[in-house]
Amino acid sequence: MRRPPLSGLLALAATVPGVVVGLAGAEPPAGVAALVFGAAIVGAAFLLAWAAEAAQVDVSAGLAVAVLALIAVLPEYSVDFVFTWRGGEAAAQYGAACAPPGDATPACSLALANMTGANRILVGVGWVLVVLIAWRRSKGRGIRLGRADAVPLAFLTIASLYCLLLPFKRTLTLWDTAVLVALFVAYSWRVSRAPAGEPDLIGPSAWVGNLPKARRRTAVVALFVVSAGVILLSAEPFAQGLVDTGAQLGISQFLLVQWVAPLASEAPELLVAGLYAWRLHTTEALGALVSSKVNQWTLLVGTLPAVFAISSGGVSGLPIEMAQRGELLLTAAQSLLAIALLLGLTLSLRSALLLAGLFFTQFALAAVVPQRWHDRELFGLSLVYLALAVVAVVRKRREVLPMLRDGLLARYDELGPDLRCGTTGGGRLRLRSRHPARILRG
């Protein structure tokens, strides 16, 4: 292909109105803003997906997916940083309240609400979406990952266990920043050691991947930069447009920030994962979402106290109000159940439906449980998540140590695919392994 495919040009064109409006500083009506900036985010997400696929020609697939996951969560970072910065400024002016007198929802609470909502959407919607698409496209099969996918899963396990301690603290401190950012750096170094593979590219990614080496790398970097810039420029006004539109209907600000704004900011990674799954690249699809979860639990949560300290002009941590402790506990509990279900590097349709059912249960409970019992509701649902996680770990206890060993210690050249059995379309037995000795021993 000598010319870029039409789909690539359409995706690029979709970003133009949002960029023009954003750079011009215009303030269109809320509904128009949501539409214009939403289209820009969708276009940027397509560009991001194609760039990440083409990047696998030159770098390891693991590193490409990690970079994709990092850039895809930039909308979430930008929105959360805005609320955290406002909270720090309010804390410097009004003290620990993080809000002017009479303000019912402090910015600090909104920052944590946005973060917890985004994390829960990523698992309760994103992971489930990938499994459902893969199940539909592969005629009833779940997702089975390779041993190399134990790397993000192992780091996610450590991050989730650490974040399980956060609900019992009064503040997110700079010590939390040091621990979580160090964990993110270790994860990034680990995935950068993965060898380059042979990606299966089609469409715009194939056009970029087939360019000469220098032009290909320039195009990949340009696509990453442009898509990241569009997402950063569009995410906040898109979320604000949705919030303003909903506010006109009398919907709670806290509810909008926790669910509507994260749904907007998570759109790129959900869309990218859906595209991967539709093309039956299920490993890349779920791998991108697991990497995004690692990014959110490490770099995002870890940088919030630093942003708050800078904006407040001090070293005090980001306050955690009582209402937010339940949200943090529920988010950590959901993460641990998701990890437990993914032990053995398989995620079945039944497990995905369990995650989806529990995710939507919280909305059903919120509709029927009185507001004064909200904390009890969150605590009770967290116990259900944790109890199911314990049951899943006990059932898959033999998979825990191999997953941690593969994810943290094993060299990537040792992480070839295990012997797998399955059925093809004709019902034939299928054996795949890079280690013939394992077949002989079997």
C-alpha positions as CSV (number, residue, x, y, z in Angstrom):
1,M,0.0,0.0,0.0
2,R,1.6,3.2,-1.1
3,R,-1.1,5.5,0.4
4,P,-2.5,5.4,3.9
5,P,-5.7,3.4,4.2
6,L,-9.0,5.3,4.3
7,S,-9.7,4.2,7.8
8,G,-6.5,5.8,9.0
9,L,-7.3,9.1,7.4
10,L,-10.9,9.0,8.8
11,A,-9.5,8.5,12.3
12,L,-7.1,11.4,11.9
13,A,-9.9,13.6,10.6
14,A,-12.1,12.7,13.6
15,T,-9.5,14.4,15.9
16,V,-9.4,17.7,14.0
17,P,-12.6,19.4,15.3
18,G,-11.7,18.7,18.9
19,V,-8.2,19.9,18.5
20,V,-9.4,23.1,16.7
21,V,-12.0,23.9,19.4
22,G,-9.6,23.0,22.2
23,L,-6.7,25.2,20.9
24,A,-9.1,28.0,20.1
25,G,-10.3,28.1,23.7
26,A,-13.9,28.0,22.6
27,E,-16.7,27.0,25.0
28,P,-19.4,25.2,23.1
29,P,-22.6,24.0,24.8
30,A,-22.1,20.9,27.0
31,G,-23.7,18.5,24.6
32,V,-21.7,19.8,21.6
33,A,-18.5,19.6,23.7
34,A,-19.1,16.0,24.6
35,L,-19.7,15.1,21.0
36,V,-16.8,17.0,19.5
37,F,-14.2,15.9,22.1
38,G,-15.6,12.4,22.3
39,A,-15.0,12.0,18.5
40,A,-11.5,13.3,19.0
41,I,-10.8,10.7,21.7
42,V,-12.2,7.9,19.6
43,G,-10.1,8.9,16.6
44,A,-7.0,9.2,18.8
45,A,-7.7,5.7,20.2
46,F,-7.7,4.2,16.7
47,L,-4.4,5.9,15.9
48,L,-3.0,4.7,19.2
49,A,-4.0,1.1,18.5
50,W,-2.4,1.1,15.1
51,A,0.8,2.8,16.4
52,A,1.1,0.2,19.2
53,E,0.7,-2.7,16.7
54,A,3.3,-1.2,14.3
55,A,5.7,-0.6,17.1
56,Q,6.0,-4.3,17.7
57,V,8.1,-4.6,14.5
58,D,10.9,-2.8,16.4
59,V,10.3,-3.4,20.1
60,S,9.0,-6.2,22.2
61,A,5.3,-6.9,22.2
62,G,5.3,-6.5,26.0
63,L,6.9,-3.1,25.9
64,A,4.6,-2.0,23.1
65,V,1.5,-3.1,25.1
66,A,2.9,-1.3,28.2
67,V,3.4,1.9,26.3
68,L,0.0,1.6,24.8
69,A,-1.5,1.1,28.2
70,L,0.3,4.1,29.6
71,I,-0.8,6.4,26.9
72,A,-4.3,5.1,26.9
73,V,-4.8,6.0,30.6
74,L,-3.6,9.6,30.0
75,P,-7.2,10.9,30.0
76,E,-7.6,9.4,33.4
77,Y,-4.4,10.9,34.6
78,S,-5.3,14.4,33.4
79,V,-8.8,14.4,34.9
80,D,-7.5,13.0,38.3
81,F,-4.7,15.5,38.4
82,V,-7.1,18.4,37.8
83,F,-9.2,17.4,40.8
84,T,-6.1,16.7,43.0
85,W,-4.5,20.0,42.1
86,R,-7.7,21.8,43.0
87,G,-7.8,19.9,46.3
88,G,-4.3,20.9,47.1
89,E,-5.0,24.6,46.4
90,A,-8.2,24.4,48.5
91,A,-6.2,22.7,51.3
92,A,-3.6,25.5,51.3
93,Q,-6.4,28.1,51.5
94,Y,-9.0,26.4,53.7
95,G,-7.0,23.8,55.6
96,A,-7.6,20.0,55.8
97,A,-11.2,20.4,54.5
98,C,-9.9,20.6,50.9
99,A,-12.9,22.8,50.0
100,P,-14.4,26.2,50.7
101,P,-16.9,26.3,53.5
102,G,-20.3,24.9,52.4
103,D,-18.9,22.9,49.5
104,A,-20.5,19.5,49.9
105,T,-18.0,17.6,47.7
106,P,-14.3,18.4,48.3
107,A,-12.0,18.1,45.3
108,C,-9.9,15.6,47.2
109,S,-12.9,13.3,47.4
110,L,-13.6,13.8,43.7
111,A,-10.0,12.8,42.8
112,L,-10.3,9.5,44.7
113,A,-13.8,9.0,43.3
114,N,-12.6,9.4,39.7
115,M,-9.7,7.0,40.4
116,T,-11.7,4.3,42.0
117,G,-14.5,4.5,39.4
118,A,-12.0,4.2,36.6
119,N,-10.3,1.2,38.2
120,R,-13.6,-0.6,38.7
121,I,-14.7,0.2,35.1
122,L,-11.5,-1.2,33.7
123,V,-12.2,-4.6,35.3
124,G,-16.0,-4.8,35.5
125,V,-16.4,-3.5,31.9
126,G,-13.1,-3.8,30.1
127,W,-12.0,-7.3,31.0
128,V,-15.6,-8.6,30.6
129,L,-15.9,-6.9,27.2
130,V,-12.8,-8.6,25.9
131,V,-13.9,-12.0,27.1
132,L,-17.4,-11.6,25.6
133,I,-16.0,-10.4,22.2
134,A,-13.5,-13.3,22.2
135,W,-16.2,-15.8,23.1
136,R,-18.4,-14.5,20.3
137,R,-15.6,-14.5,17.7
138,S,-14.0,-17.8,18.7
139,K,-17.3,-19.7,18.9
140,G,-17.5,-20.2,22.6
141,R,-13.9,-20.3,23.9
142,G,-12.6,-18.2,26.7
143,I,-9.3,-16.4,26.8
144,R,-6.0,-18.3,27.4
145,L,-2.9,-16.3,27.9
146,G,0.8,-17.2,27.5
147,R,3.3,-17.5,30.3
148,A,4.8,-14.1,29.5
149,D,1.5,-12.6,30.5
150,A,2.3,-13.6,34.1
151,V,4.6,-10.5,34.2
152,P,1.9,-7.8,34.4
153,L,-0.3,-10.2,36.5
154,A,2.4,-10.6,39.1
155,F,3.1,-6.9,39.4
156,L,-0.7,-6.3,39.6
157,T,-0.9,-8.7,42.5
158,I,1.8,-6.9,44.4
159,A,0.2,-3.5,43.7
160,S,-3.3,-4.7,44.7
161,L,-2.1,-6.2,48.0
162,Y,-0.4,-2.9,48.8
163,C,-3.4,-0.9,47.8
164,L,-5.5,-3.1,50.1
165,L,-3.8,-1.2,53.0
166,L,-4.9,2.2,51.7
167,P,-8.5,2.2,53.1
168,F,-7.0,1.9,56.6
169,K,-5.0,5.1,56.3
170,R,-6.0,8.7,56.8
171,T,-3.9,10.0,53.9
172,L,-2.1,9.0,50.8
173,T,1.5,10.0,51.6
174,L,4.7,10.6,49.8
175,W,5.9,7.3,51.1
176,D,3.1,5.7,49.1
177,T,4.3,7.6,46.1
178,A,7.8,6.2,46.6
179,V,6.6,2.6,46.9
180,L,4.1,2.6,44.0
181,V,6.3,4.6,41.6
182,A,9.2,2.3,42.3
183,L,6.9,-0.7,41.5
184,F,5.9,1.0,38.2
185,V,9.5,1.5,37.3
186,A,10.4,-2.1,38.1
187,Y,7.4,-3.3,36.0
188,S,8.4,-1.1,33.0
189,W,12.0,-2.4,33.2
190,R,10.8,-6.0,33.3
191,V,8.5,-5.8,30.3
192,S,11.2,-4.0,28.3
193,R,13.3,-7.2,28.5
194,A,10.7,-9.1,26.4
195,P,12.1,-10.1,22.9
196,A,10.5,-8.6,19.8
197,G,8.0,-10.9,18.1
198,E,6.5,-11.2,14.6
199,P,3.2,-9.2,14.7
200,D,0.3,-9.9,12.4
201,L,-0.5,-6.5,11.0
202,I,-3.4,-5.4,8.8
203,G,-4.8,-2.1,7.7
204,P,-3.2,1.1,8.8
205,S,-0.8,-0.7,11.2
206,A,0.4,-2.8,8.3
207,W,0.9,0.3,6.2
208,V,3.1,1.8,8.9
209,G,4.9,-1.4,9.7
210,N,5.9,-1.9,6.1
211,L,7.5,1.6,5.8
212,P,11.4,1.8,5.7
213,K,12.9,1.5,9.1
214,A,13.6,5.3,9.7
215,R,10.2,6.4,8.3
216,R,8.4,3.6,10.2
217,R,9.9,4.6,13.6
218,T,9.3,8.3,12.9
219,A,5.6,7.5,12.0
220,V,5.1,5.4,15.1
221,V,6.6,8.1,17.4
222,A,4.5,10.7,15.6
223,L,1.3,8.7,16.0
224,F,2.0,8.2,19.7
225,V,2.7,11.9,20.3
226,V,-0.3,13.1,18.2
227,S,-2.7,10.6,19.8
228,A,-1.4,11.4,23.3
229,G,-1.7,15.1,22.7
230,V,-5.3,14.8,21.4
231,I,-6.3,12.7,24.4
232,L,-4.8,15.1,26.8
233,L,-6.4,18.1,25.1
234,S,-9.8,16.4,24.8
235,A,-10.2,14.3,27.9
236,E,-11.1,17.0,30.4
237,P,-13.5,19.0,28.2
238,F,-15.1,15.8,27.1
239,A,-15.6,14.7,30.7
240,Q,-16.7,18.2,31.7
241,G,-19.2,18.3,28.9
242,L,-20.7,15.1,30.1
243,V,-20.7,16.3,33.7
244,D,-22.4,19.6,32.8
245,T,-24.9,17.8,30.6
246,G,-25.8,15.5,33.5
247,A,-25.8,18.3,36.1
248,Q,-28.5,20.0,34.1
249,L,-30.6,16.9,34.9
250,G,-30.0,17.2,38.6
251,I,-27.6,14.2,38.9
252,S,-25.2,14.0,41.8
253,Q,-21.8,15.5,41.1
254,F,-20.0,12.7,43.0
255,L,-21.8,10.1,40.9
256,L,-20.9,11.8,37.6
257,V,-17.3,12.2,38.6
258,Q,-17.0,8.6,39.7
259,W,-18.7,7.0,36.8
260,V,-19.5,9.3,33.8
261,A,-16.1,11.1,33.7
262,P,-14.1,7.8,34.0
263,L,-16.2,6.1,31.4
264,A,-15.2,9.0,29.0
265,S,-11.6,8.9,30.0
266,E,-11.4,5.1,29.8
267,A,-12.9,5.1,26.3
268,P,-9.6,4.8,24.4
269,E,-8.3,1.8,26.2
270,L,-11.6,0.0,26.1
271,L,-11.9,0.7,22.4
272,V,-8.3,-0.5,21.8
273,A,-8.9,-3.7,23.7
274,G,-12.1,-4.3,21.9
275,L,-10.4,-3.9,18.5
276,Y,-7.7,-6.4,19.6
277,A,-10.3,-8.9,20.8
278,W,-12.4,-8.5,17.6
279,R,-9.4,-9.4,15.6
280,L,-8.9,-12.4,17.9
281,H,-5.7,-10.9,19.4
282,T,-7.0,-11.8,22.8
283,T,-3.6,-11.9,24.4
284,E,-2.9,-8.3,23.4
285,A,-6.4,-7.2,24.3
286,L,-6.4,-8.5,27.9
287,G,-2.7,-7.8,28.2
288,A,-3.3,-4.1,27.4
289,L,-6.1,-3.9,30.1
290,V,-4.0,-5.7,32.7
291,S,-1.1,-3.3,31.9
292,S,-3.5,-0.4,32.3
293,K,-4.6,-1.7,35.6
294,V,-1.0,-1.9,36.7
295,N,-0.4,1.6,35.6
296,Q,-3.4,2.9,37.5
297,W,-2.6,1.1,40.7
298,T,1.0,2.1,40.7
299,L,1.8,5.3,38.7
300,L,-1.6,7.0,39.0
301,V,-2.3,6.3,42.7
302,G,1.4,6.9,43.5
303,T,1.5,10.4,41.8
304,L,-1.6,11.8,43.4
305,P,0.1,12.5,46.7
306,A,2.9,14.2,44.9
307,V,0.5,16.4,42.8
308,F,-1.3,17.3,46.0
309,A,1.9,18.2,47.9
310,I,3.0,20.5,45.0
311,S,-0.3,22.3,44.7
312,S,-0.7,22.7,48.5
313,G,2.9,23.9,49.0
314,G,3.6,21.3,51.7
315,V,4.4,17.7,52.3
316,S,1.1,16.5,53.7
317,G,-0.6,13.6,52.0
318,L,-3.8,13.5,50.1
319,P,-6.6,13.2,52.7
320,I,-8.8,10.1,52.6
321,E,-12.3,10.8,53.9
322,M,-14.4,8.1,55.5
323,A,-16.7,7.8,52.5
324,Q,-13.7,7.2,50.3
325,R,-12.2,4.4,52.4
326,G,-15.1,2.2,51.5
327,E,-14.6,3.0,47.8
328,L,-10.9,2.2,48.0
329,L,-11.6,-1.1,49.8
330,L,-14.1,-2.2,47.2
331,T,-11.7,-1.3,44.4
332,A,-8.9,-3.3,45.9
333,A,-11.2,-6.2,46.6
334,Q,-12.4,-6.3,43.0
335,S,-8.8,-6.2,41.8
336,L,-7.9,-9.2,44.0
337,L,-10.8,-11.2,42.8
338,A,-10.0,-10.4,39.1
339,I,-6.4,-11.6,39.7
340,A,-7.6,-14.8,41.4
341,L,-9.9,-15.6,38.5
342,L,-7.0,-15.1,36.1
343,L,-4.7,-17.5,37.9
344,G,-3.6,-20.2,35.5
345,L,-3.7,-17.5,32.8
346,T,-7.2,-18.3,31.7
347,L,-10.3,-16.2,32.0
348,S,-13.5,-18.1,31.2
349,L,-16.9,-16.7,30.2
350,R,-18.3,-17.7,33.6
351,S,-15.6,-15.8,35.4
352,A,-16.2,-12.7,33.3
353,L,-19.9,-12.9,34.0
354,L,-19.2,-13.1,37.7
355,L,-17.1,-9.9,37.5
356,A,-19.8,-8.2,35.5
357,G,-22.5,-9.3,37.8
358,L,-20.7,-8.0,40.9
359,F,-19.8,-4.8,39.2
360,F,-23.5,-4.0,38.3
361,T,-24.7,-5.2,41.7
362,Q,-23.2,-2.1,43.3
363,F,-25.6,0.0,41.3
364,A,-28.6,-2.1,42.1
365,L,-27.7,-1.9,45.8
366,A,-27.2,1.8,45.6
367,A,-30.7,2.2,44.2
368,V,-32.4,0.2,47.0
369,V,-30.2,0.8,50.0
370,P,-30.7,4.0,52.0
371,Q,-27.9,6.6,51.6
372,R,-27.1,6.4,55.3
373,W,-26.1,2.8,54.9
374,H,-23.9,3.4,51.9
375,D,-20.7,2.7,53.9
376,R,-22.1,-0.7,55.1
377,E,-23.1,-1.5,51.5
378,L,-19.6,-0.9,50.2
379,F,-18.1,-2.9,53.1
380,G,-20.5,-5.8,52.6
381,L,-19.8,-6.0,48.9
382,S,-16.1,-5.8,49.5
383,L,-16.3,-8.8,51.8
384,V,-18.1,-10.7,49.0
385,Y,-15.3,-9.9,46.6
386,L,-12.6,-10.9,49.1
387,A,-14.4,-14.1,50.1
388,L,-14.7,-15.2,46.4
389,A,-11.1,-14.2,45.8
390,V,-10.0,-16.5,48.7
391,V,-12.1,-19.4,47.3
392,A,-10.6,-18.9,43.8
393,V,-7.1,-18.8,45.2
394,V,-7.6,-22.0,47.2
395,R,-9.0,-23.7,44.1
396,K,-6.0,-22.5,42.0
397,R,-3.4,-22.6,44.8
398,R,-1.0,-24.6,42.6
399,E,-0.9,-21.7,40.1
400,V,0.1,-19.0,42.5
401,L,3.8,-19.7,42.9
402,P,4.4,-20.5,39.3
403,M,2.7,-17.2,38.3
404,L,4.8,-15.2,40.7
405,R,8.0,-17.0,39.7
406,D,7.3,-16.5,36.0
407,G,6.2,-12.9,36.4
408,L,9.1,-11.7,38.7
409,L,12.1,-14.0,38.2
410,A,12.0,-16.1,35.0
411,R,13.8,-14.9,31.9
412,Y,11.6,-14.1,28.9
413,D,13.3,-16.8,26.9
414,E,12.0,-19.3,29.4
415,L,8.4,-18.0,29.1
416,G,7.5,-19.8,25.9
417,P,4.0,-21.1,25.6
418,D,3.1,-24.2,27.6
419,L,1.7,-27.3,26.1
420,R,-1.9,-26.5,25.3
421,C,-4.8,-28.7,24.3
422,G,-7.9,-27.6,22.6
423,T,-10.1,-28.4,19.6
424,T,-10.0,-26.7,16.2
425,G,-13.0,-26.2,14.0
426,G,-12.9,-29.8,12.8
427,G,-12.8,-31.2,16.3
428,R,-9.1,-32.3,16.0
429,L,-6.8,-32.4,19.0
430,R,-4.3,-29.5,18.9
431,L,-0.9,-29.7,20.7
432,R,1.4,-26.7,20.8
433,S,4.7,-26.4,22.5
434,R,8.2,-25.0,22.0
435,H,9.5,-27.7,24.3
436,P,9.4,-31.2,22.7
437,A,10.7,-32.7,25.9
438,R,7.6,-31.7,27.7
439,I,5.5,-33.6,25.1
440,L,7.7,-36.7,25.6
441,R,7.4,-36.5,29.3
442,G,3.7,-36.1,29.0
